[in-house]
Amino acid sequence: MADTLATLQQRWADHVRDPSRPAPAGIEPRRLAVYRRLCIDSLDSLLTGSLPRLHARLGPQAWRHAVERYYAVHACRTPLFPRIAAEFAAWLGEAPLALPAWAAELAHFECQQLALRIAEESPPAAIAAFDDHTVLAVAPLVRVLGYRWPVHDDGGWADTAPEAPTLLLLQRDAHHALQAQALTVPAYTLLLAFGPAGTTLARALEQVADEHGQARASIDALCRPLIPALVAAGVLYAAPGHRPSGTPMRPAP
């Protein structure tokens, strides 16, 4: 019985993705190889453009092997080209490939950079004043990131991850430029407590104190002085619709 068109198409697609799988009958192998190379080259070009530092650090052989394995075994869920790199980065974190330990983290960081470059949001309006009851949130054009490896550093890396984690604030400014700066542990923890959904300063400080098992007064002394600078830099903003009315407000420096 002859194969149905759907069966032939599936067999063709399976072989193009992974040449170890049977090819459909009646098609010259050379033609299938040309088509496969075109498909993988297109994916390679897209991912290289999205993850240039990962491509450079891995080198051509390891990079191509990773792309070919991804193409062979992963069914991409997004139809949007700018998001394919993020799927690739997530896959790298789970794939049994002999890649350096930093590969998945570097891919994730570059995807965060890409996401901020193409984001449609604008920097939020500056806060004129705030107090303990103002709901503050991490701004849409800000990412609070934690890694084992110094993914923002273009210099040489050791074979083992540093003892201290790499805590980063990645922000797109009003001129569309990306800025990455190191965060202290208190600043990182505090920004995670606010998150993109937002909470009041009082609740954020309480959450940090609970998570670290420290007295609230100690956390206040450590974290509260950080807030004015984070607000002034546009890292934190007043979450829309959450500013309380009738509450005395303290000017932001």
N, C-alpha and C positions, 0 to 999 in steps of 0.2 A: 504494500500500500504506500502510495506516495506521501511524503511529508506535506503537512499543511503549510500555507504561507507563514503563519505565526511560528510554527516549529522551525522553519528555515531561518526566519529572521532571528529567533532566539539563539539558534546554533551559531549563526553568523556573528551576532553580538558577543556571545560567550567566547568565541575563538579570537575575535579582535581584542577583547579585554585580556584574555589569557591564552597564548598560542599553544599551551599544553593541552587545551581542551579540543575535542574533535572539530574539524572544519566542516562546513556544509559541502556536500558533494557537488561536483561540476564547476567549481570556481578555482581558477588557477591560483596556487599558493602565492606566487609572486604578487598578484594583485591584492590578495588579502594582507600580505606583509606591508605593501605600500600604504594601504588604507590604515592599518594599525599604526604605522609610524606617524602618519599625519594626525591621527587622533591623539596619540600620546604626546607628540610634539606640541600640539595646541594646549594640552593640559600643562605640560612642562613650562611653556612660555607664560601661561597665566599665573602659575604658582611662583615662577621665578620673579615675575614682576611684583607679586604681592609680598614675597618673602626673600628679598635680595640678600640680606645678611646671612640667613640660614643657608641659602644656595652657595654663597661664597665660602662659608666656614666648613660646610660638609665636603665640598669638592665635587667635581662632575660625576665621578663614578658612584659614590654613595648617594648623591642627590638623585641621579637617574634611577638607581635601584629602588629608592623609596617611592618615587613617582610611579614607576611601573607596577610596584606591588599595590599601591593605593588604587591605581586604575584597574587592576585585576580583581581585587577583592572587595572594594568598598562601593556600595550603591549610594551615590550622592543624593542627599535629601533636598537640597536647595537648588532651585533653577536659576538663582541670581549669581552672576559671576563674582561680584565682590565678596560673597560669603563662602565661596568654595574653599578659600585658603583657611578659613576658620574650621571647616570640617576636616581639612587635611591636618591642621594642627591638633585637633582633638584626637584624630586617628593615630597620629604619631605617639601620643601619650599612652596608647593601648596596644599598638602594633608590636609584635615580637621581632623587631628589626635590630640588627647590630649597629645601632647609632650611638653617638655620644650621649651621655646622660642629660646634657643641656639642650638637646635638639628640640624637644617638645616645648620647653619653656621659652626658648628663643622664638619659636614659631608663634606661640601664644602672644608674646609681647609685640611682635611685628603685626599680628592681626589686630591687636588693640590700637596700634598706631594707624593702621589702615581704616579701621572703623571710625576713628576720630577725624581723620582727614576728609572722609566722605559724608560725615554726619550732617544732617540738614539743620540741626538746631543752631541757635545763636547763643553767645554768652548771656547769662541772665543779668537782669538789672541789678545794680549795686544796692545793698541794704543800707538804708539811712540810719537805722537803729535796730537793736535787738536786745532781748533779755532772756532770762532763764526759761520763759514760757513760749518763746518764738520757736516754731518748728523749723529747724534747719535741716537741709539735705545736701548731699554731695551733688554738685552741678552736673548737668547732662554731658558737658564736654570735658569731664574729669574721670579718670580711672584710678582707683586705688589698688595697687598690685603688689603681690608678694611672691618671691621666687627664691629658689636655692642658689641660683647662679646669677652673676652680674650681667643680665641680658642687655642692659642699656650701654654697656662698656664695649667700645670697639677694639680695645687692646687684647693682648693675649690672656687666655684663661688657664688656670692650673688644671691638672687632671682630676682633681677632687674638688667638690664644692666647698666654698668657704664655710667656716663655722657659723658665722653670722648670716642670717638671711638677707636678701636684697629686697628692701621695701621701697616702693616707688610711687610717686605721684606723677601721673601723665596727664597733661592738660593742653587743650588747644586754645590759644589766646585769640584776642579780637582781630589779630592780623593773620589768622589761619596758620600760625606757626605752632609746632608741637614743642612742648617743654617737658623734659623728664628731670625730676629732682628726687634725691634720696629723702626718705622719711625716717624720723626717729620712731622707735617702737611706740611711745605714747601717742604721737600724732597718727600713726598707722592704725592703732587700736581705736582711737577716738573717731577717725573717719569711717571705719567699718561700722561703728556703733550708729552713726548717723545714716549711712547708706544712701542710696538714691531715693528711697521712700521718705526718709526724714523722720526726725523725732526732736523733742525739745532738748535743750542743753542739759537740763536737770536729769532727764531720763537717760541721756547718753552717758553722763558721768556716773550715774548709778549702775548702768550696765557694765561699764568698764571696771568699776570697783568690784562688782559681783564676779565677773569673769576672772579677775586676777586675785580675788580673795584679799583685797586691801581695803583699808578704811576709806570711807568716802572723802574725809578731809585730806588724806594724802593724795588721792586722785585729783581732787579739786586743785590742790596746790600745783600738781604736775601738769594737768591738762587745760585748766581754764585759761591760763595765759596764752595758749596757742590759738584760741578762737578768734580774737580780733584780726590777726594776720591772715588766717584762713578765709575769713569773711572778706577782708579787704582785697585779697587776691582772686576772689570769685570762685574759690574752691568750694565754699559753702554758700548757700543762698537760702532765702526764705521760701519754703515750699509753698507753691500757689494754693490759696484758699485756706491756709492754716494759721495765719497770723492772728492772734487773739485781739479783740477790740477792748478798749478801755484799760489796757495794761500799760503802766509806765514803761517807757522804752529808754534804753541806754544807747547813746550814739556810738556807732562804730568808729574807732580811731581812723 
